[in-house]
Amino acid sequence: MNRKKNQGFTLIEIAIVLVIIGLLLGGILKGQELITSARVRNMISQQDGVKAAFFGFQDRFRALPGDYTTASINLKCQATCLNGNGNGQIESGAVPVSGSEVHEDLLSWTHLTAANFLNGSYNMTAGDAAATDANSPKNAYSIYMQLIYDDNYADGGTAVRKHNLKTGNQVPVEILAEVDRKIDDGNPLQGGFRFSRYTPASPTGLPAPAAAYAAGVCASTTGTWFATNGETNCGAASLF
């Protein structure tokens, strides 16, 4: 009589399977690290590019983009070049002078691209009050950025109004933490790169990041990014 032997996995076969699983997991984790690194590099490059454009414009025209009073004379825009009020501040509620625009923060992108300091074809229409694809660039998470003079950023004491570049929200906290470590001091409350709750008006219904220092969300009262909690709705500002 033939007897069937019970067949199972040998120790060698089990070991091979475990090695394969380990390699697959290692590849997945390495791939995630590469994606994160690429996103960090992209954000740093984007921030550096805008800052370089800002200072290049200021050096050439002795004025600030968006605030420039003679853009209609000296710049070649896609349509009519609009002017700022020339008070030395890029504002979202500027007091009009001789028909200048109120939202200089939106106009700044038109001036920078018209002067060929930034790639793109942004063109603000007279009276624009909100960021759109036509007048503003986006971050890698499809949220509009902002170039402005304000104090909407975190501070260990009391924030003062400065020109700054907002990343826009919907950015994972671990990305901002890594950017801060690479280009600044790693502290979301001080230095040149800080946490910000800025949220563009469009698309409507987009939630703002949790308030600065909210426990376990984006940033702490002691100057730490909560880089390991998986929060995906944070933002920051680069101060000039």
Secondary structure in CASP SS format (residue, H / E / C, confidence):
PFRMAT SS
TARGET T0000
AUTHOR 0000-0000-0000
METHOD secondary structure of the structure
MODEL  1
M C 1.00
N C 1.00
R C 1.00
K C 1.00
K C 1.00
N C 1.00
Q C 1.00
G C 1.00
F C 1.00
T C 1.00
L H 1.00
I H 1.00
E H 1.00
I H 1.00
A H 1.00
I H 1.00
V H 1.00
L H 1.00
V H 1.00
I H 1.00
I H 1.00
G H 1.00
L H 1.00
L H 1.00
L H 1.00
G H 1.00
G H 1.00
I H 1.00
L H 1.00
K H 1.00
G H 1.00
Q H 1.00
E H 1.00
L H 1.00
I H 1.00
T H 1.00
S H 1.00
A H 1.00
R H 1.00
V H 1.00
R H 1.00
N H 1.00
M H 1.00
I H 1.00
S H 1.00
Q H 1.00
Q H 1.00
D H 1.00
G H 1.00
V H 1.00
K H 1.00
A H 1.00
A H 1.00
F H 1.00
F H 1.00
G H 1.00
F H 1.00
Q H 1.00
D H 1.00
R H 1.00
F H 1.00
R C 1.00
A C 1.00
L C 1.00
P C 1.00
G C 1.00
D C 1.00
Y C 1.00
T C 1.00
T C 1.00
A H 1.00
S H 1.00
I H 1.00
N H 1.00
L C 1.00
K C 1.00
C C 1.00
Q C 1.00
A C 1.00
T C 1.00
C C 1.00
L C 1.00
N C 1.00
G C 1.00
N C 1.00
G C 1.00
N C 1.00
G C 1.00
Q C 1.00
I C 1.00
E C 1.00
S C 1.00
G C 1.00
A C 1.00
V C 1.00
P C 1.00
V C 1.00
S C 1.00
G C 1.00
S C 1.00
E C 1.00
V C 1.00
H C 1.00
E H 1.00
D H 1.00
L H 1.00
L H 1.00
S H 1.00
W H 1.00
T H 1.00
H H 1.00
L H 1.00
T H 1.00
A H 1.00
A C 1.00
N C 1.00
F C 1.00
L C 1.00
N C 1.00
G C 1.00
S C 1.00
Y C 1.00
N C 1.00
M C 1.00
T C 1.00
A C 1.00
G C 1.00
D C 1.00
A C 1.00
A C 1.00
A C 1.00
T C 1.00
D C 1.00
A C 1.00
N C 1.00
S C 1.00
P C 1.00
K E 1.00
N C 1.00
A C 1.00
Y C 1.00
S C 1.00
I C 1.00
Y E 1.00
M C 1.00
Q E 1.00
L E 1.00
I E 1.00
Y E 1.00
D E 1.00
D C 1.00
N C 1.00
Y C 1.00
A C 1.00
D C 1.00
G C 1.00
G C 1.00
T C 1.00
A C 1.00
V C 1.00
R C 1.00
K E 1.00
H E 1.00
N E 1.00
L E 1.00
K E 1.00
T C 1.00
G C 1.00
N C 1.00
Q C 1.00
V E 1.00
P C 1.00
V H 1.00
E H 1.00
I H 1.00
L H 1.00
A H 1.00
E H 1.00
V H 1.00
D H 1.00
R H 1.00
K H 1.00
I H 1.00
D C 1.00
D C 1.00
G C 1.00
N C 1.00
P C 1.00
L C 1.00
Q C 1.00
G C 1.00
G C 1.00
F E 1.00
R E 1.00
F E 1.00
S C 1.00
R C 1.00
Y C 1.00
T C 1.00
P C 1.00
A C 1.00
S C 1.00
P C 1.00
T C 1.00
G C 1.00
L C 1.00
P C 1.00
A C 1.00
P C 1.00
A C 1.00
A C 1.00
A C 1.00
Y C 1.00
A C 1.00
A C 1.00
G C 1.00
V C 1.00
C C 1.00
A E 1.00
S C 1.00
T C 1.00
T C 1.00
G C 1.00
T C 1.00
W E 1.00
F C 1.00
A C 1.00
T C 1.00
N C 1.00
G C 1.00
E C 1.00
T C 1.00
N C 1.00
C E 1.00
G C 1.00
A E 1.00
A E 1.00
S E 1.00
L E 1.00
F C 1.00
END
